[in-house]
Amino acid sequence: GVVGPGGKKQSGALLVREYGGGKFYFMAFPAAFAAFWRERKVDPYVVNVLRDAIGGRTPLRFEKFEYAPQENQRVNISDDFMRHAGQPGEWQALEGSFAATGECNGGERAFALQGKGAGRAAIGQAAWKDYRPMVSLLLQRGVAGVWHETAGGGRLSFLLRDAGRAAALIERGADGKEKVLAVANVLDYSGGWRRLALFKRGGTTYGFVDGVEALKAAGSPEPSGRCGVETLEGEALFDDFRAIDVAALQAG
């Protein structure tokens, strides 16, 4: 590497100075930062330093050892809708009208997913289980929220209604029959975006609004399959969608 005039550093620069029976290594480029760009692989730059430092004192028994983590997290997806208007990304409109707003001249409607009328948009895979979907919602009028599929072909929806002052947890079976599992008032507010989360833990399904438990229901079906956003009527904007394994969440 190179260390230029005035101490100007360039990537890979390394100085070594011997002190008695030892060596002092000056790394002009931080080793941790260099390794960061290589993800899980140890940077060759660091490996060469270790080789030189160890020398012939010990054999490198695990020279070809590689980190092979077991991926326990099955569900981890997010979407901030930062794309041009009309680009659906990985989303599929199952019913109704959904479209990415794009730049939209700035404002709260910029870079979001807009839903109109009665409809659903889906994302994810049929093999997903035990996860929590969450989304930011601007309820412009009507009823809207987040949902996930359930074992047996139904779905469970957590919806805001009454101008955002109330929430409902609704189960719909594969036969189309609807069952209201819970209804609750939520903290009143003067409009604006709200954050919805829906998940099941310990046999109970919870609906959270802005990080606060709004309602819960015991004996509800398990999350199984895809998830997404929904509008029963009216119009809504969705943003910052994320689904993650419940097992990855901290207790409480």
N, C-alpha and C positions, 0 to 999 in steps of 0.2 A: 504493500500500500504506500500512500504518500502523505507526508505531513509537510505542507507548504510553508512559505514565509509567514511569519506572524502567528504560527500555530494553526493555520487554516487546515482543517481536517477533511479527508475524503474517505469514502466507504472502504473499509477493510484495512485501514492503516493500523500498524502494530509496531511498537518499539519494545525491545527487550534489553535489559541491562543486568549484568551479573553482579551480585553482592556476596562475596565470600563463596559459600557453598550453595547459594540459592540464586534465583532469578526474579526479576521484577518485570511484570508485563504491563505496558501501558496500551490500552485499547482506545484508539481515537474514536472509533465507532462503537457505541454501546452494544455489547453482545446480546443483551436481552431484546433490544430493538431489532437487531439483525435476525434473531431467531423468530421474532413475531411474524415476520413476513413469510416464513416457511411453515406456518401453522404448527403441526405436531412434530415436525422433523427437527432434530438438533442441527443447528447451523454448522456447516463444515469449517467455518472460521473458528468457532469455539472448539471443535474437535481437534483441529491442528494445534491450538494452544495447549490442550490437555495432553496431546501426544508428545509435544516438546517438553512439557513440564514433567511428565511421568518418565519420559525417556525409556531406558531399559530396566527400570526398577521393578516393573511387574508386567506380566503378559496381559494384553487386553482381551480377556476371556469372552467378553460380550460385545466385541467390536461390531458384529452384524446384528446385534439385538435391536428390534424396532418396537416402538410403542403401538400396541394394537388394542385400543379401548373397546369395550363392549357397549354398544349403543343401546342404553335402556330407554331412552326417550323416543317414543314412537311418534308422538304428535308434537310438532313445533313449527308453526307456520304463521306468517304475519304479512300484512298488506297495508301500505299507507296510500295506495292509489295515486302515487306520484307518476302519472303518465298522461299521454295525450287523450283528449276527449274521445269517447267511443271505444277505447281499447279495453276489452274485458279482462285481460290478464288470464288468470286461472279460473275465473268465475264462470258459472253457467246459470243463465236465467231459466229456472224451471217453470215459472209462471210470471205473468205481468211484465212490466218494463223496468229495466235497470241499465244504467249507463254511467260510465266514468265522466266526470264533469270537466276534467282537464284544468288548464290554468284559469279559465273562466273570469278573466280580468281581476283576479285577486278576490279578497273577501272570504267570508265563511263558506262559500260554495266551492271554492277552489280546491282541486285535487281531492275529490270525494266520490262516493258512489251514490247516485241518486235513484231512488225507487218511487214509482208512482202507481196509484191504484192498488189493487189486490195482487200480490205476487210474492215470489221467493227467489232468491239467488243462492246458489250452493257452491261450496268449495270443499276440498278434502278427498278422502278415500273411504271406500266401504269397509275397510279393515280397521278403521280407527275405533278405539274404545277408551273409556275412562279419561276424558279430557274436558277442559274448560274453554268454551268459546267466549270471547268478549269483544265489544265494539263500542266506538264512540258514535252517538246518535244525536242528530238535530231533528227533532220531531216538528215538522212545519205544520202539519195538520193530520188528524186521524189517529191511527194506531200502528206502531212499528216496534221492531226489536230484533232479538237474536234467537236462533233455534239450533237444535241438533237432532239427528235421527235417533231412533231408539230400536232396541232389539224387537223384531217382529214386524218391522216395516212402518212403524208410526214415527211421530216426531214430538218433541217437547219445545214449546216456545215461551220465552220470557219477553213480555211486551210492555211498552209504555202507552198509556192512553190518558184521556181526560186532560189534554194539553200538557201532558208530562207530569201530572200531579198524582197519578195512580199507576200501579203495575199489576200485571196478572201473569200467572203461570198456567199455561193451557196445554193439555195433552190431546193429541189427535191420533187415533188408532189407524191401522192399515185400512179399515173399512170407512174411514172418513168421519167417524163419530168423534165429537168434541167433548172434553171434560175439563172443567175449570178446577184446578187443584188448589189454587190460592189466589187471593186478591188482597192488596194492601195499598194504603196511601203512602206516598213518598214525600220527602221534604219539598215544600213549595219553592219555586224559584221563578225568576222573571225571564224565562226563556233561555236559549243557548244550548250548547252541547252538554250531553250527559254520557257517562260511561257505564255500560251494562255488562254484567258477567253472569254466566249461568254454569253451575257445576254441582255434581253430586259427590258427597263424602259421608261415609259412615251411615249409609242408608237414607240420607236426607238430601234433597235437592235444594239449592240456595239460589236466590236471585239477588244480586248486588247492584246498587245504583251509586255511582261515584264513590266506590269503596266502602259503602255502608250496606249492611244486610237489610234488604227491603221486605223479603218474604221467604218462606221455606215450606216444604211439603215432604212428609215421610211417605215411603212406599211408592215413590215415583219410578218410572222405568229407567234403565241404565242407558247412558250415552253409547251409541253404537252406530257408526257410519259417518256420513258427511254432516256438515253443519253450514250455517250461513246467516243471512239477514232476511227480514221479512217485513212487508207492509200489508196490513189487512185492508186498509183504506187510506185515502189521503195522500200525503207526500212526505218523504223523509230523506235526509242525507246521512250516509254512513262513512266512517273513516277509522283508520288505525285498528283494523281487525286483527285479532290474534287468537290462535288456538294452541293450547299446551296441555301436556299430561297433568292430571291432578296430582300424581305422585311427585311431580317436580315442584309443587307449591309448598311453601312453608306452612306448618300447622298454625291455625289461627289467622 
